[in-house]
Every structure is written in structure tokens, then in C-alpha cells.
């Protein structure tokens, strides 16, 4: 086990120190953003920078050398990383979601997983492969699982399955050596996330202690790891890690548009004038900045509230569960709207690669396609709950 006085190999950092380091790295990642797209995965240098800055330990439980922070700090760090590079931000928050989730697993699985300092894992939670459960609780799995973000850098991979005995979803943890990566990540946006498919052709054995069942709060994990967020359902937390990079992309787009427009000239009849003097530019940056700030405020408030609820050990009401899920998706809508409005008014030069605004436009729209952030189904669930109608299992 990692020494309690260090954070995955280095000194523990305060939330303020972690945020400051994320802000500094955002500028570095912005300079490498075009390279990240070309590679179709996060560059090794970015991963090393995240590790050296101590940011990989943000979601690691304090028991295993984490900084002793919770969801509110994870969010503040994550959106600033994404402000510089959407793909790196997505990679970062997704990998951190796995390190947070791991705190719910069996102690034996946690000891295996966190025995590697600065561990990074990937996931493909949709149960698209084949899983057979044995009497001793172990599994034999094979198949293909798409959309495994950051798998090139992963030591472990979470794969979705259906436990046919219990008739419920399960996440099965397998080491990198058991999988093959299929290089099929050719996409319109978030190109640098390396979200390739995972393939297991010959069945591999997964011991029962490496199975995790998504579901209710784990008060045992809350007490063991001294982390309040383990006292709330996983379904109220995991989508926040997906919404966070979209918030950062929107903030980044407002900054890029502002600087670009200050230096941009447009023709008005026989004259050329500063684009920043146009009322249209002023109106657009005002509304997009308001939306980007509203996205930060909404997700920040929700995560702080969840931490407080988890600390008190209170159960979430049905309307609160629906509200938190609604807000995950609404934050994504705000981010997409903020970026699209600015991109529409940026002229033909914004279409040229490696235009940062073009990349942000691609990335924020790609991220909004993640099933956990799609508005329609979650809006229906919230509406039903609001009107006192049974919403069914939905996306809880």
C-alpha cells in the first residue's frame, strides 16, 4: 500500500495547488492539441505531465495515496485540463472516473489495481461481449467492446457484461495483457482520445473479486476511504466526469473567440473595421460566456451538494436523482450551444485546420453524443418524475 503521507509517489497537494497545476498544464496541452488529433490518442508527454503534476492522483482514494479530495476538486481540475485540449481533458476525466469507481470494488481488487503508482485504466461499459459465469463467481469473457477511451495508456480495462445469474450489469476488470486493441478510432471529434475497441478473441478468466456491480451508495467505501461521495449512487456521479470536459471546452472556446476577434478585421463596405466593434460579436461572446459560466456554476453546485449529501449519509429522493441527471445533460447542452454560437460567427478562417475553434467545435459536439449526456431520454425521465409518473428504470 502507498505511504499515507504521499500522493502516488509525491507530496499531497491542496485543492488550490491542484487547480493551479491544471491551469498551467492547460496552456501546454493547447500547444500540443493539433498533435493530439493527428496521433488519435493522447501524447505520451501529456500523460507524463499529468503524472508529474500529481493530477493522476486526484480521484485515487486517500487510502492508496490520493490527495484526500473529492468530487468538487476533481471537477475544478478536470475542466481546466479540458480548457486547453478537449481530448486530453476527456482522457483525464474518464481515467479519473475509473479511479473513483475503483473505491467501490472488493478490497482485493483495489489492492491489485492501486499497487501500481499513477495507475491508468480504460473502460467499455456497454455489455457487448460474451460473459459466462461459473459457480465460484468467476467469469469467462470474450468479444469486442467499442469506445474504450485512453486504452493505449491503460494498465487495466473495465469491460461491461451481464451477470446472467443475478440478471444485472457487471463491470469486469481485466489486465491490459488480456486484451487486443483494435485501431478503429477514426471520428469527427475528440479524435485524440484514442477511444478504440477492445477485443478478446479467446476467452479469458476473470476472478470473481474483479467484478463490480454498479448501483447504490457504498457506505463501507465512504468510511474506509474517508470520501463522502461514496455515500451517493454511482449513477449520480459517473456522468459528471463526462460533462466536465465539455465545460472546459466551452470555457476554452470563449477565450479563443475573444482573443481572435480582438485581432480580426472584417470588411464593411469600403472600410475594414475591427470585428470586436461589431454588435453581433459582442452579443455572441456575451451569451456564450454566460452559458459557459452557467455550466461551471451548475455542475459545481451539484457536485458540492452531492458531497454534502454523501457526508450526511442521506438517501436521494427520486426527484433529486432525476434533477442531477437532468443537469448533467443540460450542462452538455449549454456547452454545445456556447461553442456553436461562436463558431458560426468566426468566418471561413475558423474552418482551417489547425484552428483551435474548429477543433473545439468538433470536440464539444462529439462529447455530447455520449449516451449518458443525451438530453431526450433524461428529460423524459425528469418530466415523468416531476409529474408523479413512474419513470421506469431509465438511466439511473
Secondary structure, 3 states (H helix, E strand, C coil): CCCCCEECCEECCCHHHHHHHHHHHHHHHHHCHHHHHHHCCCCHHHHHHHHHCCHHHCCCCHHHCCCCCCHHHHHHHHHHHHHHCHHHHHHHHHHHHHHHHHHHCCHHHHHHHCCCCCCCEEEECCCCCEEEECCCCCEEEEEEEEEECCHHHCCEEEEEEEECCCCEEEEEEEEHHHCEEECCCCCCCCHHHCCEEEEEEEEEEECHHHEECCCCCCHHHHHHHCCHHHHCCHHHCHHHHHHHHHHHHHHHHHHHHHHHHHCCEEEECCEEEEHHHCHHHHHHHHHHHHHHHHHHHHHHHHHHHHHHHHHHCCCCCHHHHHHHHHHHHHHHHHHHHHHHHHHHCCCHHHHCCCCHHHHHHHHHHHHCCCHHHCHHHHHHHHHHHHCCCCCCCCCC
